[in-house]
Amino acid sequence: MRREKISMLILTVTCMLAGCGGEKTPEVSSLSIDKEGKVSHQIVGQFEQEYYEKDGLMSLAQERVAEYCADNGEGSVVLGEVDEQDGKVLIHFDYASGADYSAFNGRELFLGTLEEAQGQGYNLDHVAFTSPKGQPMEISDIEEPEKMQVMIIGMKPTEELLVKTFGKVLYVNQSAHTDLDVSFAGKSGVNISYPTAESGAGDSELSYIIFE
């Protein structure tokens, strides 16, 4: 029961995403991946002191990380800085792999090649992709799929996330075909937001990012 309460509190902070007034405070949560498959996640959420305080939140996060690492290996999740700025709480986590991110947060995250994704059961043939110039693309038309990387991440209603890859982003899923708003953010970044819950409270929607 204690573990479930800790996980729920961290998830609640993750879901309370909003903008900020200061230039130094990040506007939204971000997720970064490197060539070794390690994941860095910075949560930016509302800091409502009537529900928790910074030191208490840090202690809960430390306890959750310790429990996870006890079951999955030392260093599988590392808690970084926990800070409060401009009425926002910032929590930084580092994960040894995408699988650790998925298990710790209870949400889907796949990192690998297009071929590996197909082998894992992801039906990419039914995903409508677009390029930075707005040109539509189908998986069957992409050359050398064994070399192209894809990131597949689950988003929940009201969430917003800036994803940063280690390579140039070539295609993302078209916003018109999902409940998500997806846009390019420079050469290696993608903004993803799930502004409504029309598809049902708590329903997860997958977003797809192809990069090289």
N, C-alpha and C positions, 0 to 999 in steps of 0.2 A: 504494500500500500504506500509506504514512504517513497519508494522508487517511482511509482506511478505519479505521485504528487509532484515530485521534482521534474519529471519529464513533461508533465502538463504545464508547469509554470514556465519552463524554458520555451515550450511550444507557443504558449500564450504571448510571450514577449516577441517571438519570431513573427507572429501573425499581426502584431499591432504596428504595421509599417506606415510611415508618414513622412512628409517633407520636413525641412527645418529652416530656421531663420538665419543661422550663421554660416559663414563660408567654410569654416574649418570642419563642421560636422557633416558627415556624409548624408546625402538626401535619402538614400534607400539602402537596403541590405545588398551585399555583393557576394558573389561566389567565384573563386578563381581556381583554375587547374593548371598544373605544370606538366612537363613531358614525362615525369615519372609517375603520373597518376595521382599525385597528392592534391588534396582539396583544402582550400582556405576559405572560411566562411565568416563574414562579419555581419552580425545582426544589428540593425538599427530599428529601435522600437520606442514607443511611448514610455516615458518614465512616470508612472503613477504611484507616488509615494504612499498613498492611502492603502495600497495593496502590498508593497514591499519596499525595502530600502536596498541601497547598492551593496552593502556588506553582506546582507542576508542573501541577496541574489547570487553573489559571488560564492558564498558558502554552499548554496544549493547546487550551483553549476559544478563546483569542485567535487562535490559528493557524487553527482551523476557521472562525471568523467571517470572518477576513481572506480565506480562500480562497473562501468563499461570496460575499462582497461583490465580489470580483474578477470573478466570473462573472455576478453578478446586480445589481450596482449598489451604490454606496456608501450605507450606511444601511439596506439591506434587512434586515440583522440587526445589532443592537447588543448587545454584552456589557456587562452592568451589574456589580453587586457580586458577588463570590465570597467567601463567608464560611464560617466554621466555628463552630458553637455547639452545646454539649451533645452532642457526638458526631455531629452532623449537618452536612452540607455544604449551603449555600444558594447557588444559582447563578441569576442573573437575566438573562433575555434579552428584548429588545424587537424585534418584527418589524413591518416596514412594512405587511404584509398577511397574511391567512390563508394565501395561496398560499406566501409565504415560510416561514411556520411549517411547512407541510406538507412543502415541499421540504427544509428544513434538518433536520427531525426524521424524515423518512421515514414520516409518518403522515397520515391523512386529516383534513382540517378544511375544512368549508364554511361560509361566512357569506353570507347573502343573504335574499331574500324567499322565501316558500313557492312562489310562481310560478317564481322563478329555480331553486329546488332541483328542482322537477318538470322544468324544461327541461334541467337538467343530468343527468337520468336517475335521480334518487332517487325510488323508488316509495314515497311517503309514505302511500298508501292502505292499505298493509299494516302500518303502524305503529300500535300501540295506545297512545293517549295518555291522560294523566290530568291533572286540575287539582289545585291545591293542596288542595282540599277532597275529593279522591278521586273526583271525577266523571269518568267515561270520556268521551272525545271522539274523533271521527273527523274527518279532514281535510276531508271533503266538507261537514261542518257548520260549519266555521269561516268566518265572514264576512270579506270583503275580504282574501283571501289575498295580494293584491298589496302590502298594507301590513304584513303580519305578517312578522317576522323569524324565521329559523330558524338554529340553529347545529347542525352535525352533526360529531361528533368521534369518531375511532377510539380505542378503549381496548384495552390488552393485558392479559393475565392478571397478577394481583397488583398492578395499578396502582390508585391512588386520586387523585382530582383534585377540587378546588373550582373551579367555573367561575363567573365573574362577568360578567354582561352589562350593557349600558348602559341596559336598559329592564326593565320589569316582566315576570317570567317567568309565562306563562299556562299552558303545558302541557309535560310531559316524557313520554318513553316509559315505559310501565309496566314495573316491575322483573319482574313475574310472567311476562312474555313474552320475557325475555332472560336472559343469564347475569350481567347487571349489577345492581347495587344503585343505584337512582337516587332521590334525595330532594331536596325543596326546602330551600334555605338562605336564609331571608329573602325579600324581594320580588324581588331580582334575582340570586340565587345558586342554584346547584345542586351537590349533592355526588354524585359518580359514583365507584363502585368496582367493580373486577372481581376478586372475591375468590378465584375458582377458575380452574383451567385445564382444566376437564372437556371443553370443546369442542375441545381440542387445543392443544399447546404452541405459543405464538406466534400463535395465531389472534386476529385483531382483531375487536372487536364495536363496532358503531356506536351512539352515544347521540344522542338528538334533543331539542333545547330550542327551544320556540317562545316568543317574547317580542315585546313591542311597544315 
